[in-house]
């Protein structure tokens, strides 16, 4: 009995889409928001540093273009100039024709050239748009190496990837909001248990080793609680675990399988997957378990919900009649169901913290690799191939 439930719950959790199309205006819930026109000047450097100079300019241009905030063109009023020395990158943002300086920034190149560029890009976005950029965020993922699924992370562009955990076979992961810890599930004997990994020290703390399944962790926005799926009372149900006391509070009560919780940005609601209607569908309830309502009605298999940081929609995975997996988004009203991917199988959607981009995995090239796209499915790009495949994606917030 336990083996059948285990197989079904893992299938629900891990079955979780990409369309190549041209860039579009950034459409938000309140209407259309026009991109800010900017011009990126040619950067200056000492003789012999031309290659490094051009690489730095290219990284910053790619950051700003991907952000969806800017329209990069030669005749813009707002200009970005840069100077590259052996020690640092100097960035100036100014407006023409009066050469009014808006920002001056200096970024040491001693540790990481890419990190310096991403810092500069985030500062430019914050100065010109008033929003926090995502250029220094990380994407956590599971990768298969020598038959083991291990935790790793990379820059949001797929560069600078590193392995975090060397020993455990992991099944699901969730980084904390401050990106200092990561919750993950792994086997302890025959039991699927929940642990917390300190990213800096490598220290591990057991969160739940209750009998049965302890899986599908999702941090609350304040980082103090985990929504999880536990089967200690028979069938998998949604619980919330207080990370300080380790006490678990049950939210769902039924004979179905309830799993894959995801918090709303306010922490007041939780979306989750349940097969209480006969097939896996997405439901929403209050964070105290009240007010349960069904969100998805189209499709016979809907799973892996991820709530947008903007709060207006949920990304999820649906299986079609041909048993292909694609990523969809849907408004909280249940309207506006939109398919974002069409090639291969596409799973494990995860939002960037600004709600404008989605990381996911796809096997469209023959193996599972890490991709990103914009919130509407445009701008899809492969950013990382790793190990024997990538099997999960979690964008740091």
N, C-alpha and C positions, 0 to 999 in steps of 0.2 A: 504493500500500500504506500509506504513512504517513498519507495523508488519511483512509483508512478507520479505521486504528487511532486517530487523533486524534479522529474523530467518536465512536467507541465509548467511548473513555476519558472524554471530556468528558460523554457521556451517563451513564456509570456514576457519575461524580463528582457531577454536578449534579442528576440526578433524585433527589430525596430524599423535620399531621393534627390538626380541632379540634372537640371536643364540648363544647357548653355544658351544664353540670350544676351542681347546688347544691354548696356547700362541704361537705366531709366532714371527719371526724376525720383528723388527720395519721397515716397508717399507715406505719410503718417496718418494716424487715425483722425486728426483734426483737418486733414486736407493735404495740399501739396506744399512742400517746403523747397524753395529754390536753392540750388547750390551756390556757394560763394565763389565768385571768379577770383583766381589767384594766378600769378605768374611766378615760375621758379627760375631765377636767373642762373647763368652759368657760375659755378662756384670757382673760387680762386685757390691757388695752392703754390707751394714752393716748387721749383723745377725738380723733376724726378718723382713727384707725388701725384702725377696726373691720373694714374690708374686708380689709386685710393680715393682721390677727390671725386672722380666720376662715379665710383661705386657708392660712396656716401650720398651723393646727390640722388642717385637712382633709388636707393633704399628709402630715402625721405619722400621722394615723389611717389613711390609705390604705396607707402603708408598713407599719404594724404589722399591719393586717388581711391584706395580701397575703403577709406573711411566713409565715403558717400557724402561728405560735407562740402566738397570742393569741385569746381569746374576749372581745370587747369588749362590756361590759354595764354597766349603771348601778350594780348592787349588789355590785361586786367589792371585795375587800379592798385590792388594789393600785391606786393612783391615779396619774395623770400630770397635772400642772398646768403651765401655761406663762404667761409674761409677755412681751409684745412691746413693745419700745421702738424708738425711731428707730435705735438703733445695734446692738441685739442681741436675741437670743431667749434667754430663761432657762427651763430645763426642770427641774422637780423631780419625782422619783418618791418616793412615800411610801405607807405602809400605815396603814390605820385599824384599830381606833378610836383608837389611841394616837398617831397622827400621827408614826410613825417614819420619818424620812427615809432613803431608800436611795441616792438619787443627786441631785446638783446639777450642772447643766451650763450653760455660757454659750457662745453661738454668734453670732459677729459676722455682721451682715446686709449688710455693706458690699460684698462681691463678688457673691454669688449667694444669693438667698433659698432657692431649692430645695436648693442644696448644704448650707446651714445646717440645713434641715429634715432632709435625709437623714443628715447627721452626727449629729443628735440621735436620729433613729430607730435608727441603728446602735448608738449608745451605750446606748439603752434596751434593745435586744435583748441586747447583750453583758452588761449589768448583771443583767437578769432571767432570761436563758436560759443565759448562758455560752457563746454561739456568736457568731461573727462574722456581722454582717448583710450583706446584698447591696445596700443602698439606695444606695451610692455606686459601684456597679459600672457598667460601660458595655457596650453591645452594639454590636459592629462589624458593618457590613453593606456589601454592594455595591449600588449604585444606578445606574440607567441614566439618563444625562443627555446629550442630543444624540448618541445612538447609542454613547456611551462608558460602560462600566461602571467606576465610580470608587469608591474606598474612603471610607466615612463612618462616623461613630459617633454614638451618642446615649446619654442617661441610660437606665437600665433601665425608666423609664416612657415613653420615647420623646421626652422633652423635650431641649432644648439640642443638637440635631443639628448636626454640622459635617462638611464635606468635608476629608479628609486629603490626598489626592493629586489633583493637577490634570491630569496629562498622560497617564497610562497607562490602557490598556484591560486591566482585571484580570479574572481568571477564578476564582481561589480565594484565600482569605485565612485567616490564623491568627494571633491576637494572642499575644504572649509571656505567660508566667505573671505577670510583674511589670507587664504592660500598657504597657511602654515602647517596644516594637517590634512590628511586624507583618510576618509573612512573606506574600508574595503571588506569584502567577504572572502573567506578562504576556508578550506577544510581543516578541522581539528579532529582527527580520526575519521569517523563517518558523519560527523556533524558539520554543517555549514555555519560558521561563526562569523561574528562581526568584530573587526578591529579598528583601531585608530593609529595611524602612522604619523609621527612627528617628522616632517620633511627635513628639518635642519639637523636633528640629532640622530634620526633613524630609530628612535625609541618607539616601541609598540605597546599599546594598551588595549586590553580586551573590553569591548563595550557590551556584547551580549553573546553568551554561549549557551543560551537556553536550548532545551531539547527541540530538535527539529530544525527548521530553516530560520536563519537570521540573515536577512538579505535585503537588497534594493535600498541602500541608505540614501537619504537626501537631507542635507543640512537646512535648518531653518535660516531665514535671512539674518538673524542676529547671531547665528553660529552656536547657540546654546543647546539646541535640540536636534535630534535626528528622527525623521519619519522613516519607518522601516516596515518590512513585511516579516512577520513572525508566525510560525506554525506550531507554537508550543501547546496550544489548546486543540490541536487537530488539523484544521485547515488554515492556510495562510490568510492572515488578517493584517490590516494597517494599524500600527502602533506608533506612538511618539515616545522616544526615550530621552529623558533628561540626562545630559552628558555629565553633570556633576554628581547626581545621586544614582545614576544608572537605572532608575525606576522607569518602567514601561507603562504607558497609559493606552488602553485599547480604544480605537476609534470606530472600527467596523465590526458588525456582528451579523453573520449570515453563513450559509453553508458553501458559498462560492469561494473561488480563489481571488483575493484582493492583493494587489502588488503594485510596484513601480510608482510610488508617491512622488509628487513634485509640488513644492510650495509656491504660492503666489508671492509676488514681491513684497506685499504688506505683511505676510505671515499669517493672514487671517483665514486663508483657504488652502486646501490641498486637493490637487487632481490626482487620480489614480486609475489603475486598470482593474476591471472586475469582469468575470464571466457569469455573473448572476443572471444575465438575460439569455444565457445559452451560448454566447460567443464573447470573446474579449472586446470590451468597449471601454470608453473613457468616461469617468464620472468626476464630479466636483462636490466637495463637502466643506463645511466649516472646519477649522483646525481643531475644533473640539468634537468633531464627528457628527454634528447636526447638519440638517438641510441638504442631505444627499440628493443630487440630481444628475441625470444622464446627459452627457454632452454630445457624444457621437451617435448617429443613427444610420449614416451611410457606411457601407462596407461591412464585411463579415469578420474582419480581424483588425482591430485597432489597438496599438500598444505604444509603449515608450513615450509617454507625454512629457513635455518639457515646457514650463511656463515662461513666457517672454518676460524679461526684466521691465519692459514697458507696461506689462500687466494686461494688455488688450487681447492677446491671443496665445494659443498653445500650439507648439510643434509636436508632431507625433508620427508614428510609422503605421502604414496600412498595407495589408496584403490584398492584391487583386485576384481575379478569377484564375489567372495564369500562375498564381503563387509567387508573383514578383513583389518585392518590398519597395515602397517608395515613401518619401517624406512629404507630409502635408502640414498645412497650418489651418487653424479654425478659430473664429472669434468666440468669445465667451458666451455669446448668445446662441451658439450652435450654427450660425450662418457663416458664409464666406469660406467654405471649405475649398482649399486650393492645393493642388498637387505641384510640388516644386521640382521633382526629379523624375527622369524617365529612362535612364540607361542603367542596366544591371540591377543589382539589389543595393538599396540605400538604407542605412540604419543609424541608430544612436545619435539623433540630433541633439545639439547642445548650443545654447545661445551665448553670444558675446554679451558682456555686461551692459552695453549700450542698446541691446535689442535690435541691432541693425544687421547682424550677421549670424550665421549658423555653421558650426562645425559638424561633420558627420563622417561616417565610413561608407565606402562603396567598393564593390568588386567589379565595376564596369570595365576595368582593365585586366581582369582575370584573377586578381587577388584583392583582399580587402586592404585598402589604403585610406589615408586621412585626407579629407577634402574640406574646403570652406566655400560658402556662397553668401550672397546677400539675402536679406530677409524675404525677398520676393522670388528667390530662385535664380536670379541673374548672377553673373560673375563667378560661376562655379570653376574651381581650380583645385587640382591635386597639390597638396603641400608636403606630403611625407609618405615614403615607403619605408617600412621598418621590419626587421626580423622576418618571421614566417607569416606575417600578416598583422593587421591592427584590428582590434575587436571591441573597442569602446572609445568614446570621446567625451570629455568633460572640460568645458571652457571655464577657466578661473574667473571669478567675479570680483 
